[in-house]
């Protein structure tokens, strides 16, 4: 079983799936882009994927979130 994401990692992942850049995510979450990069690195490690697209696809395919929810 994969290690679960934190709430902040889930928020970053949802923004990734929506197509936002690291800087856009940082602005929305009011954090630095370095912190966004750290969250992304953790997400990739936890999901065992190599890139942002892989992480977003994994989350959508496994029902971790629905992009059509508010």
N, CA, C and O atoms as CSV, one atom per row, in Angstrom:
chain,resi,resn,atom,element,x,y,z
A,1,UNK,N,N,0.846,-1.192,0.000
A,1,UNK,CA,C,0.000,0.000,0.000
A,1,UNK,C,C,0.884,1.245,0.000
A,1,UNK,O,O,1.888,1.313,0.709
A,2,UNK,N,N,0.499,2.200,-0.788
A,2,UNK,CA,C,1.256,3.437,-0.889
A,2,UNK,C,C,1.024,4.310,0.333
A,2,UNK,O,O,-0.061,4.312,0.915
A,3,UNK,N,N,2.051,5.046,0.713
A,3,UNK,CA,C,1.944,5.984,1.825
A,3,UNK,C,C,0.994,7.111,1.424
A,3,UNK,O,O,1.120,7.656,0.327
A,4,UNK,N,N,0.048,7.470,2.289
A,4,UNK,CA,C,-0.924,8.508,1.906
A,4,UNK,C,C,-0.279,9.890,1.817
A,4,UNK,O,O,0.708,10.183,2.491
A,5,UNK,N,N,-0.859,10.715,0.978
A,5,UNK,CA,C,-0.402,12.090,0.856
A,5,UNK,C,C,-0.959,12.933,1.987
A,5,UNK,O,O,-2.029,12.649,2.523
A,6,UNK,N,N,-0.220,13.973,2.344
A,6,UNK,CA,C,-0.723,14.935,3.317
A,6,UNK,C,C,-1.788,15.806,2.646
A,6,UNK,O,O,-1.943,15.777,1.425
A,7,UNK,N,N,-2.510,16.571,3.443
A,7,UNK,CA,C,-3.521,17.474,2.880
A,7,UNK,C,C,-2.879,18.475,1.917
A,7,UNK,O,O,-3.434,18.761,0.856
A,8,UNK,N,N,-1.715,19.006,2.285
A,8,UNK,CA,C,-1.027,19.972,1.428
A,8,UNK,C,C,-0.561,19.319,0.125
A,8,UNK,O,O,-0.653,19.929,-0.941
A,9,UNK,N,N,-0.068,18.095,0.205
A,9,UNK,CA,C,0.345,17.378,-1.000
A,9,UNK,C,C,-0.846,17.125,-1.908
A,9,UNK,O,O,-0.733,17.242,-3.128
A,10,UNK,N,N,-1.980,16.780,-1.328
A,10,UNK,CA,C,-3.195,16.582,-2.126
A,10,UNK,C,C,-3.615,17.870,-2.821
A,10,UNK,O,O,-4.046,17.851,-3.974
A,11,UNK,N,N,-3.487,18.986,-2.115
A,11,UNK,CA,C,-3.838,20.276,-2.700
A,11,UNK,C,C,-2.904,20.595,-3.875
A,11,UNK,O,O,-3.360,21.025,-4.935
A,12,UNK,N,N,-1.608,20.386,-3.685
A,12,UNK,CA,C,-0.638,20.597,-4.759
A,12,UNK,C,C,-0.968,19.682,-5.941
A,12,UNK,O,O,-0.963,20.120,-7.091
A,13,UNK,N,N,-1.249,18.438,-5.657
A,13,UNK,CA,C,-1.547,17.471,-6.717
A,13,UNK,C,C,-2.780,17.878,-7.515
A,13,UNK,O,O,-2.800,17.740,-8.738
A,14,UNK,N,N,-3.788,18.367,-6.847
A,14,UNK,CA,C,-4.994,18.794,-7.554
A,14,UNK,C,C,-4.676,19.968,-8.482
A,14,UNK,O,O,-5.165,20.019,-9.611
A,15,UNK,N,N,-3.863,20.902,-8.009
A,15,UNK,CA,C,-3.466,22.025,-8.862
A,15,UNK,C,C,-2.628,21.549,-10.049
A,15,UNK,O,O,-2.763,22.072,-11.156
A,16,UNK,N,N,-1.773,20.570,-9.822
A,16,UNK,CA,C,-0.992,19.989,-10.921
A,16,UNK,C,C,-1.939,19.413,-11.967
A,16,UNK,O,O,-1.775,19.656,-13.163
A,17,UNK,N,N,-2.919,18.658,-11.520
A,17,UNK,CA,C,-3.876,18.029,-12.439
A,17,UNK,C,C,-4.693,19.075,-13.193
A,17,UNK,O,O,-5.177,18.813,-14.294
A,18,UNK,N,N,-4.844,20.246,-12.606
A,18,UNK,CA,C,-5.566,21.336,-13.256
A,18,UNK,C,C,-4.677,22.087,-14.245
A,18,UNK,O,O,-5.150,22.966,-14.965
A,19,UNK,N,N,-3.383,21.739,-14.281
A,19,UNK,CA,C,-2.480,22.334,-15.258
A,19,UNK,C,C,-1.725,23.566,-14.786
A,19,UNK,O,O,-1.113,24.262,-15.596
A,20,UNK,N,N,-1.757,23.845,-13.489
A,20,UNK,CA,C,-1.059,25.011,-12.980
A,20,UNK,C,C,0.445,24.768,-12.912
A,20,UNK,O,O,0.896,23.640,-12.709
A,21,UNK,N,N,1.211,25.836,-13.084
A,21,UNK,CA,C,2.662,25.770,-12.942
A,21,UNK,C,C,3.022,25.817,-11.454
A,21,UNK,O,O,2.179,26.111,-10.607
A,22,UNK,N,N,4.280,25.524,-11.157
A,22,UNK,CA,C,4.737,25.600,-9.767
A,22,UNK,C,C,4.533,27.002,-9.193
A,22,UNK,O,O,4.093,27.153,-8.053
A,23,UNK,N,N,4.851,28.019,-9.981
A,23,UNK,CA,C,4.684,29.388,-9.495
A,23,UNK,C,C,3.217,29.734,-9.266
A,23,UNK,O,O,2.890,30.427,-8.303
A,24,UNK,N,N,2.341,29.266,-10.127
A,24,UNK,CA,C,0.908,29.507,-9.942
A,24,UNK,C,C,0.403,28.799,-8.692
A,24,UNK,O,O,-0.395,29.357,-7.939
A,25,UNK,N,N,0.865,27.576,-8.471
A,25,UNK,CA,C,0.488,26.828,-7.266
A,25,UNK,C,C,0.979,27.565,-6.031
A,25,UNK,O,O,0.241,27.719,-5.057
A,26,UNK,N,N,2.214,28.017,-6.071
A,26,UNK,CA,C,2.780,28.749,-4.938
A,26,UNK,C,C,1.949,29.987,-4.618
A,26,UNK,O,O,1.668,30.265,-3.452
A,27,UNK,N,N,1.556,30.726,-5.649
A,27,UNK,CA,C,0.732,31.918,-5.441
A,27,UNK,C,C,-0.617,31.569,-4.826
A,27,UNK,O,O,-1.057,32.226,-3.882
A,28,UNK,N,N,-1.270,30.548,-5.349
A,28,UNK,CA,C,-2.585,30.144,-4.827
A,28,UNK,C,C,-2.511,29.687,-3.377
A,28,UNK,O,O,-3.398,29.986,-2.577
A,29,UNK,N,N,-1.438,28.953,-3.043
A,29,UNK,CA,C,-1.316,28.380,-1.700
A,29,UNK,C,C,-0.573,29.302,-0.736
A,29,UNK,O,O,-0.470,29.019,0.457
A,30,UNK,N,N,-0.057,30.410,-1.273
A,30,UNK,CA,C,0.714,31.372,-0.486
A,30,UNK,C,C,1.926,30.712,0.183
A,30,UNK,O,O,2.177,30.880,1.377
A,31,UNK,N,N,2.668,29.953,-0.639
A,31,UNK,CA,C,3.904,29.313,-0.210
A,31,UNK,C,C,4.957,29.597,-1.273
A,31,UNK,O,O,4.629,30.112,-2.342
A,32,UNK,N,N,6.204,29.274,-0.999
A,32,UNK,CA,C,7.253,29.511,-1.993
A,32,UNK,C,C,7.235,28.415,-3.050
A,32,UNK,O,O,6.715,27.322,-2.830
A,33,UNK,N,N,7.820,28.738,-4.211
A,33,UNK,CA,C,7.888,27.713,-5.256
A,33,UNK,C,C,8.830,26.593,-4.821
A,33,UNK,O,O,8.705,25.468,-5.305
A,34,UNK,N,N,9.768,26.876,-3.921
A,34,UNK,CA,C,10.643,25.822,-3.393
A,34,UNK,C,C,9.838,24.816,-2.569
A,34,UNK,O,O,10.096,23.613,-2.617
A,35,UNK,N,N,8.871,25.315,-1.822
A,35,UNK,CA,C,8.007,24.430,-1.033
A,35,UNK,C,C,7.136,23.591,-1.948
A,35,UNK,O,O,6.912,22.410,-1.686
A,36,UNK,N,N,6.644,24.194,-3.020
A,36,UNK,CA,C,5.856,23.440,-4.009
A,36,UNK,C,C,6.712,22.310,-4.573
A,36,UNK,O,O,6.248,21.174,-4.674
A,37,UNK,N,N,7.961,22.612,-4.943
A,37,UNK,CA,C,8.847,21.592,-5.490
A,37,UNK,C,C,9.086,20.468,-4.492
A,37,UNK,O,O,9.170,19.301,-4.876
A,38,UNK,N,N,9.195,20.813,-3.215
A,38,UNK,CA,C,9.382,19.788,-2.178
A,38,UNK,C,C,8.151,18.894,-2.072
A,38,UNK,O,O,8.273,17.676,-1.942
A,39,UNK,N,N,6.965,19.499,-2.129
A,39,UNK,CA,C,5.726,18.709,-2.094
A,39,UNK,C,C,5.651,17.782,-3.304
A,39,UNK,O,O,5.273,16.617,-3.180
A,40,UNK,N,N,6.014,18.305,-4.474
A,40,UNK,CA,C,5.966,17.494,-5.688
A,40,UNK,C,C,6.937,16.324,-5.587
A,40,UNK,O,O,6.591,15.204,-5.965
A,41,UNK,N,N,8.131,16.560,-5.091
A,41,UNK,CA,C,9.114,15.483,-4.932
A,41,UNK,C,C,8.571,14.394,-4.017
A,41,UNK,O,O,8.759,13.206,-4.277
A,42,UNK,N,N,7.899,14.799,-2.948
A,42,UNK,CA,C,7.316,13.830,-2.017
A,42,UNK,C,C,6.192,13.040,-2.681
A,42,UNK,O,O,6.086,11.828,-2.494
A,43,UNK,N,N,5.357,13.727,-3.454
A,43,UNK,CA,C,4.255,13.070,-4.166
A,43,UNK,C,C,4.802,12.023,-5.134
A,43,UNK,O,O,4.321,10.890,-5.175
A,44,UNK,N,N,5.811,12.412,-5.911
A,44,UNK,CA,C,6.395,11.491,-6.891
A,44,UNK,C,C,6.964,10.262,-6.203
A,44,UNK,O,O,6.793,9.139,-6.678
A,45,UNK,N,N,7.638,10.477,-5.088
A,45,UNK,CA,C,8.216,9.351,-4.346
A,45,UNK,C,C,7.127,8.432,-3.791
A,45,UNK,O,O,7.219,7.210,-3.903
A,46,UNK,N,N,6.102,9.027,-3.195
A,46,UNK,CA,C,5.041,8.220,-2.583
A,46,UNK,C,C,4.265,7.415,-3.623
A,46,UNK,O,O,3.848,6.289,-3.353
A,47,UNK,N,N,4.070,7.990,-4.815
A,47,UNK,CA,C,3.309,7.307,-5.859
A,47,UNK,C,C,4.184,6.455,-6.771
A,47,UNK,O,O,3.674,5.677,-7.578
A,48,UNK,N,N,5.488,6.600,-6.644
A,48,UNK,CA,C,6.392,5.819,-7.480
A,48,UNK,C,C,6.305,6.167,-8.948
A,48,UNK,O,O,6.407,5.300,-9.815
A,49,UNK,N,N,6.114,7.458,-9.219
A,49,UNK,CA,C,6.038,7.928,-10.599
A,49,UNK,C,C,7.204,8.882,-10.863
A,49,UNK,O,O,7.870,9.345,-9.938
A,50,UNK,N,N,7.434,9.163,-12.150
A,50,UNK,CA,C,8.609,9.947,-12.529
A,50,UNK,C,C,8.359,11.424,-12.783
A,50,UNK,O,O,9.301,12.214,-12.844
A,51,UNK,N,N,7.079,11.805,-12.933
A,51,UNK,CA,C,6.820,13.201,-13.280
A,51,UNK,C,C,5.424,13.627,-12.832
A,51,UNK,O,O,4.623,12.828,-12.345
A,52,UNK,N,N,5.170,14.923,-13.021
A,52,UNK,CA,C,3.894,15.522,-12.603
A,52,UNK,C,C,2.701,14.856,-13.287
A,52,UNK,O,O,1.685,14.577,-12.650
A,53,UNK,N,N,2.836,14.606,-14.588
A,53,UNK,CA,C,1.736,13.979,-15.327
A,53,UNK,C,C,1.428,12.598,-14.760
A,53,UNK,O,O,0.263,12.239,-14.586
A,54,UNK,N,N,2.466,11.830,-14.473
A,54,UNK,CA,C,2.271,10.508,-13.892
A,54,UNK,C,C,1.551,10.569,-12.550
A,54,UNK,O,O,0.700,9.730,-12.251
A,55,UNK,N,N,1.896,11.560,-11.753
A,55,UNK,CA,C,1.244,11.722,-10.448
A,55,UNK,C,C,-0.235,12.071,-10.612
A,55,UNK,O,O,-1.093,11.512,-9.928
A,56,UNK,N,N,-0.522,12.994,-11.520
A,56,UNK,CA,C,-1.913,13.392,-11.760
A,56,UNK,C,C,-2.722,12.227,-12.307
A,56,UNK,O,O,-3.851,11.997,-11.873
A,57,UNK,N,N,-2.157,11.492,-13.252
A,57,UNK,CA,C,-2.860,10.343,-13.819
A,57,UNK,C,C,-3.120,9.277,-12.758
A,57,UNK,O,O,-4.210,8.707,-12.705
A,58,UNK,N,N,-2.136,9.009,-11.923
A,58,UNK,CA,C,-2.300,8.025,-10.852
A,58,UNK,C,C,-3.459,8.440,-9.947
A,58,UNK,O,O,-4.317,7.621,-9.618
A,59,UNK,N,N,-3.482,9.695,-9.552
A,59,UNK,CA,C,-4.520,10.178,-8.635
A,59,UNK,C,C,-5.911,10.073,-9.252
A,59,UNK,O,O,-6.860,9.655,-8.588
A,60,UNK,N,N,-6.027,10.448,-10.500
A,60,UNK,CA,C,-7.324,10.403,-11.170
A,60,UNK,C,C,-7.764,8.955,-11.375
A,60,UNK,O,O,-8.915,8.612,-11.107
A,61,UNK,N,N,-6.850,8.103,-11.850
A,61,UNK,CA,C,-7.183,6.702,-12.106
A,61,UNK,C,C,-7.560,5.944,-10.832
A,61,UNK,O,O,-8.350,5.001,-10.887
A,62,UNK,N,N,-7.009,6.341,-9.696
A,62,UNK,CA,C,-7.280,5.658,-8.428
A,62,UNK,C,C,-8.343,6.370,-7.586
A,62,UNK,O,O,-8.541,6.033,-6.419
A,63,UNK,N,N,-9.025,7.355,-8.181
A,63,UNK,CA,C,-10.131,8.030,-7.503
A,63,UNK,C,C,-9.725,8.820,-6.275
A,63,UNK,O,O,-10.519,8.981,-5.348
A,64,UNK,N,N,-8.494,9.314,-6.260
A,64,UNK,CA,C,-8.024,10.055,-5.104
A,64,UNK,C,C,-8.719,11.411,-5.013
A,64,UNK,O,O,-8.963,11.918,-3.918
A,65,UNK,N,N,-9.032,11.988,-6.154
A,65,UNK,CA,C,-9.870,13.187,-6.192
A,65,UNK,C,C,-10.563,13.273,-7.522
A,65,UNK,O,O,-10.204,12.589,-8.480
A,66,UNK,N,N,-11.568,14.127,-7.568
A,66,UNK,CA,C,-12.351,14.365,-8.775
A,66,UNK,C,C,-12.170,15.825,-9.150
A,66,UNK,O,O,-12.514,16.710,-8.366
A,67,UNK,N,N,-11.643,16.088,-10.316
A,67,UNK,CA,C,-11.398,17.473,-10.729
A,67,UNK,C,C,-12.668,18.289,-10.874
A,67,UNK,O,O,-12.608,19.517,-10.932
A,68,UNK,N,N,-13.800,17.638,-10.932
A,68,UNK,CA,C,-15.061,18.349,-11.127
A,68,UNK,C,C,-15.720,18.735,-9.810
A,68,UNK,O,O,-16.804,19.318,-9.806
A,69,UNK,N,N,-15.082,18.416,-8.701
A,69,UNK,CA,C,-15.598,18.837,-7.392
A,69,UNK,C,C,-15.007,20.179,-7.036
A,69,UNK,O,O,-13.900,20.509,-7.462
A,70,UNK,N,N,-15.744,20.964,-6.248
A,70,UNK,CA,C,-15.220,22.253,-5.762
A,70,UNK,C,C,-14.328,22.026,-4.578
A,70,UNK,O,O,-13.787,22.982,-4.021
